[in-house]
Amino acid sequence: MKIDGIKKLGEMRGKVREDLEHIPRGHFEQNMLREYYWVERMNSLGKKSENPNASREDILEKAIENIKRDNPHFDPEFDRGYFKI
């Protein structure tokens, strides 16, 4: 991996870590939300992204939908001031 690629990866991780500061840890489903968000957000920021224009809100909404598919009563916790949903 080139130096530029390593730098880009570090920047991507930094953005996603900042986002995760606004999605608290918690019970199993809440932690699944964080995990799903991490994977999808990293993908959206990458060179080979299938959806490079996805916002952090788009990713969070998708993550919530996926968790609710199996757990319809899931009530996600996140900073509603940071994520404009």
Secondary structure, DSSP 8 states (H G I E B T S, - for coil): --HHHHHHHHHHHHHHHHHHTTS---SHHHHHHHHHHHHHHHHHHSTT-S-TT--HHHHHHHHHHHHHHH-TT------TTTS--
